[in-house]
């Protein structure tokens, strides 16, 4: 990443790092990784959803709700149920988005 800071794959690596951190319970590190992915221009609904979960798990509910709202704005059909269907092995993310107020269905 240091050698090629504009490489489009950096966002993928940031997402992977954030995913690992949130599932390990390292919520501040996950927040940092997801924010860096967003700052690099990767503004997809699922990045905001994961950021929302990390904020909620870190106890930062207002920020979690704002990120969740942005995820829903980008994809109005996005729910906890749809998230579980596409990412069945991420319970830390599911609980986080529930705390952030993402609708179940």
Secondary structure per residue as TSV (DSSP state, phi and psi in degrees):
chain	resnum	aa	ss	phi	psi
A	1	X	-	360.0	-34.6
A	2	X	-	-71.5	-34.2
A	3	X	S	-74.1	-29.1
A	4	X	-	-139.7	72.9
A	5	X	T	-64.3	-17.9
A	6	X	T	-98.6	5.9
A	7	X	-	-63.9	128.9
A	8	X	T	-64.7	-21.2
A	9	X	T	-74.2	-13.7
A	10	X	H	-57.4	-37.1
A	11	X	H	-64.1	-36.3
A	12	X	H	-63.6	-44.1
A	13	X	H	-64.2	-38.4
A	14	X	H	-64.6	-40.3
A	15	X	H	-63.9	-43.4
A	16	X	H	-62.3	-42.8
A	17	X	H	-63.2	-44.4
A	18	X	H	-62.0	-41.6
A	19	X	H	-63.1	-43.1
A	20	X	H	-63.8	-44.8
A	21	X	H	-63.7	-44.0
A	22	X	H	-65.3	-38.3
A	23	X	H	-74.3	-19.0
A	24	X	H	-89.9	-5.1
A	25	X	T	86.9	12.6
A	26	X	-	-94.5	74.4
A	27	X	H	-68.4	-38.0
A	28	X	H	-65.6	-38.4
A	29	X	H	-67.5	-38.4
A	30	X	H	-64.1	-43.2
A	31	X	H	-57.8	-45.5
A	32	X	H	-60.8	-44.6
A	33	X	H	-65.3	-44.7
A	34	X	H	-67.3	-38.2
A	35	X	H	-63.7	-40.9
A	36	X	H	-65.2	-36.5
A	37	X	H	-63.7	-43.5
A	38	X	H	-64.4	-43.2
A	39	X	H	-64.2	-25.5
A	40	X	T	-82.3	-1.6
A	41	X	T	105.7	1.4
A	42	X	-	-87.9	83.0
A	43	X	-	-107.5	68.2
A	44	X	-	-103.8	155.6
A	45	X	H	-58.9	-35.8
A	46	X	H	-71.8	-23.8
A	47	X	H	-69.9	-44.8
A	48	X	H	-63.4	-36.7
A	49	X	H	-64.6	-44.7
A	50	X	H	-67.0	-38.8
A	51	X	H	-62.2	-41.5
A	52	X	H	-58.2	-44.9
A	53	X	H	-63.3	-42.0
A	54	X	H	-64.6	-43.3
A	55	X	H	-60.2	-46.3
A	56	X	H	-63.1	-44.2
A	57	X	H	-65.4	-25.8
A	58	X	T	-85.7	-2.0
A	59	X	T	85.3	13.4
A	60	X	-	-101.3	70.7
A	61	X	H	-64.4	-41.0
A	62	X	H	-61.0	-43.1
A	63	X	H	-67.8	-35.7
A	64	X	H	-62.6	-43.8
A	65	X	H	-66.1	-37.9
A	66	X	H	-64.9	-42.5
A	67	X	H	-67.5	-39.3
A	68	X	H	-63.2	-41.0
A	69	X	H	-63.3	-38.5
A	70	X	H	-67.8	-39.1
A	71	X	H	-61.3	-42.2
A	72	X	H	-70.3	-32.1
A	73	X	H	-65.7	-41.0
A	74	X	H	-73.8	-30.2
A	75	X	-	-143.1	91.6
A	76	X	T	-61.0	-19.9
A	77	X	T	-88.2	2.8
A	78	X	-	-75.5	123.9
A	79	X	-	-138.5	171.7
A	80	X	H	-61.2	-41.5
A	81	X	H	-59.5	-45.9
A	82	X	H	-66.2	-33.5
A	83	X	H	-66.5	-43.5
A	84	X	H	-64.4	-36.7
A	85	X	H	-64.6	-33.6
A	86	X	H	-95.7	-20.9
A	87	X	-	-138.2	69.6
A	88	X	T	-67.9	-12.9
A	89	X	T	-108.4	24.4
A	90	X	-	-121.0	66.2
A	91	X	H	-60.4	-30.5
A	92	X	H	-63.6	-35.6
A	93	X	H	-72.6	-42.6
A	94	X	H	-60.9	-46.5
A	95	X	H	-65.1	-37.4
A	96	X	H	-63.6	-45.7
A	97	X	H	-70.3	-28.0
A	98	X	H	-64.7	-45.1
A	99	X	H	-61.7	-31.4
A	100	X	T	-80.2	-6.9
A	101	X	T	94.0	15.6
A	102	X	-	-67.1	131.6
A	103	X	-	-59.6	146.4
A	104	X	-	-68.3	-43.0
A	105	X	-	-134.7	360.0
